[in-house]
Amino acid sequence: MTVMPVVVMGLMGAGKSTVAGLLARTLGRPMRDSDADLQSRYGTTAATMAADVGPGELHAREALVLKEALAADPVPVIAAAASTVDDPDSRSLLAPAFVVFLDGPPAVLAERMRSSPHRPHFKPDLVEMLTEQRARRLPHFQEVADVTVDTSANTPEEIAGIVLARLGGEPGGQA
């Protein structure tokens, strides 16, 4: 049986890294995180890259680290940058993966973002920024998602439990 990657997606502040870490530990897999992969490859944060090279180049770099993570062996659990869902090639690469979409109200996500300086703020009003991003990306998230969970109504542990139930809950196996 082929083991497929598990990819956790959602807007900034949705809890991707936390949920992916819980899933990776439970499934006995390595975790890949777009933020950490960007930092390792380019030596700086996504926020600094957005300021230095612009959002377009940042998003291209995020797509590249997703592609690399999807090809990794052993098969990881991936916390993917939200921007990757905008890229048709990245969405195609997600087809064989089990994709978890963490959705939530922009106001809740914006509050979480305030404590994370590594995240790029493309607009001064974070709620407005996230509302616009959600409206633009929601159809793409829905296209690729195997399961959608409201991150504001569930703890990370509850979300991991929901995902594991959908996967069949076999550590190291299945999806």
C-alpha positions as CSV (number, residue, x, y, z in Angstrom):
1,M,0.0,0.0,0.0
2,T,1.3,3.4,-0.9
3,V,1.6,5.9,1.9
4,M,0.5,9.4,0.8
5,P,1.5,12.7,2.2
6,V,-0.8,14.5,4.6
7,V,-0.9,18.2,3.8
8,V,-2.4,20.7,6.3
9,M,-3.6,23.9,4.6
10,G,-5.3,27.1,5.6
11,L,-4.8,30.8,6.0
12,M,-2.2,32.3,8.3
13,G,-3.1,31.8,11.9
14,A,-5.2,28.7,11.2
15,G,-3.0,26.4,13.2
16,K,-1.3,24.4,10.4
17,S,2.0,23.9,12.2
18,T,0.4,22.8,15.4
19,V,-2.0,20.4,13.8
20,A,0.7,19.0,11.4
21,G,3.0,18.4,14.3
22,L,0.3,16.5,16.2
23,L,-0.5,14.4,13.1
24,A,3.2,13.7,12.4
25,R,3.9,12.5,15.9
26,T,0.8,10.3,15.9
27,L,1.4,8.8,12.5
28,G,5.1,8.4,13.2
29,R,6.2,10.6,10.3
30,P,8.5,13.5,9.8
31,M,6.9,17.0,9.7
32,R,7.7,19.5,7.0
33,D,6.7,23.1,7.6
34,S,6.8,25.7,4.8
35,D,7.9,28.4,7.2
36,A,10.8,26.3,8.5
37,D,11.7,25.1,5.0
38,L,11.8,28.7,3.7
39,Q,14.0,29.8,6.7
40,S,16.3,26.9,6.1
41,R,16.6,27.4,2.3
42,Y,16.7,31.2,2.1
43,G,17.9,32.1,5.6
44,T,15.0,34.5,6.4
45,T,11.4,34.5,7.3
46,A,8.4,34.8,5.0
47,A,7.7,38.3,6.3
48,T,11.2,39.4,5.4
49,M,11.0,37.8,2.0
50,A,7.7,39.5,1.3
51,A,9.3,42.8,2.1
52,D,12.6,42.1,0.3
53,V,11.6,40.2,-2.9
54,G,7.8,40.9,-3.0
55,P,4.8,38.6,-2.6
56,G,5.1,37.0,-6.1
57,E,8.6,35.7,-5.4
58,L,7.7,34.6,-1.9
59,H,4.8,32.6,-3.2
60,A,7.0,31.0,-5.9
61,R,9.4,30.0,-3.2
62,E,6.5,28.6,-1.1
63,A,5.4,26.5,-4.1
64,L,8.9,25.2,-4.5
65,V,9.3,24.1,-0.9
66,L,5.8,22.4,-1.1
67,K,6.9,20.5,-4.2
68,E,10.1,19.4,-2.4
69,A,8.2,18.3,0.7
70,L,5.6,16.3,-1.4
71,A,8.5,14.4,-2.9
72,A,10.3,13.7,0.4
73,D,11.1,10.2,1.6
74,P,10.0,9.2,4.2
75,V,6.6,10.6,3.4
76,P,5.9,13.6,5.7
77,V,3.0,15.5,7.2
78,I,3.3,19.0,5.7
79,A,2.1,22.3,7.0
80,A,1.8,24.2,3.6
81,A,1.8,27.9,3.0
82,A,-1.7,29.2,2.1
83,S,-0.4,30.8,-1.1
84,T,0.4,27.5,-2.6
85,V,-3.3,26.8,-3.2
86,D,-3.4,29.8,-5.6
87,D,-0.9,28.0,-7.9
88,P,-2.6,25.5,-10.4
89,D,0.6,23.4,-10.5
90,S,0.7,23.1,-6.7
91,R,-3.0,22.1,-6.7
92,S,-2.2,19.4,-9.2
93,L,0.7,18.1,-7.1
94,L,-1.8,17.8,-4.1
95,A,-4.0,15.4,-6.0
96,P,-2.4,12.2,-4.5
97,A,-2.1,13.7,-1.0
98,F,-4.6,13.7,1.8
99,V,-5.4,17.4,2.3
100,V,-6.7,19.0,5.5
101,F,-8.2,22.5,5.2
102,L,-8.3,24.4,8.4
103,D,-10.9,27.1,8.0
104,G,-11.8,29.8,10.5
105,P,-13.2,33.3,10.8
106,P,-10.7,36.0,9.6
107,A,-11.1,37.9,12.9
108,V,-9.9,34.8,14.9
109,L,-7.0,34.2,12.6
110,A,-5.9,37.8,12.6
111,E,-5.8,37.8,16.4
112,R,-3.5,34.7,16.3
113,M,-1.3,36.4,13.7
114,R,-0.6,39.4,15.9
115,S,1.7,37.2,18.0
116,S,3.7,35.8,15.1
117,P,6.1,38.3,13.5
118,H,7.4,35.7,11.0
119,R,4.1,36.0,9.0
120,P,3.8,38.6,6.3
121,H,1.2,41.4,6.8
122,F,0.3,42.4,3.2
123,K,-2.2,45.0,4.6
124,P,-2.3,47.0,7.8
125,D,-5.8,45.7,8.6
126,L,-5.2,41.9,9.1
127,V,-8.9,41.1,9.3
128,E,-9.5,42.8,5.9
129,M,-6.4,41.0,4.5
130,L,-7.5,37.6,5.7
131,T,-11.1,38.2,4.6
132,E,-9.9,39.0,1.0
133,Q,-7.5,36.0,1.0
134,R,-10.2,33.7,2.2
135,A,-12.7,34.9,-0.4
136,R,-10.1,34.4,-3.2
137,R,-8.7,31.1,-2.0
138,L,-11.8,29.3,-0.6
139,P,-12.8,27.7,-3.9
140,H,-9.2,26.3,-4.3
141,F,-9.1,25.1,-0.7
142,Q,-12.4,23.3,-1.3
143,E,-11.2,21.8,-4.6
144,V,-8.2,20.1,-2.9
145,A,-9.5,19.4,0.6
146,D,-10.3,15.9,1.7
147,V,-11.5,17.2,5.0
148,T,-12.4,20.7,6.2
149,V,-12.3,21.6,9.9
150,D,-13.3,24.9,11.6
151,T,-10.2,25.8,13.5
152,S,-12.0,28.2,15.8
153,A,-14.5,25.6,17.0
154,N,-12.0,22.8,17.7
155,T,-8.8,22.5,19.6
156,P,-5.7,21.3,17.7
157,E,-6.0,17.9,19.4
158,E,-9.7,17.6,18.4
159,I,-8.7,18.5,14.8
160,A,-6.0,15.9,14.8
161,G,-8.5,13.3,16.1
162,I,-11.0,14.2,13.3
163,V,-8.3,13.9,10.7
164,L,-7.0,10.6,12.1
165,A,-10.5,9.2,12.1
166,R,-10.8,10.1,8.4
167,L,-7.4,8.4,7.7
168,G,-8.4,5.3,9.5
169,G,-6.2,6.2,12.5
170,E,-3.4,3.8,11.8
171,P,0.0,5.2,13.0
172,G,2.6,5.0,10.3
173,G,0.1,3.5,7.8
174,Q,-2.7,4.5,5.5
175,A,-2.8,8.0,4.1
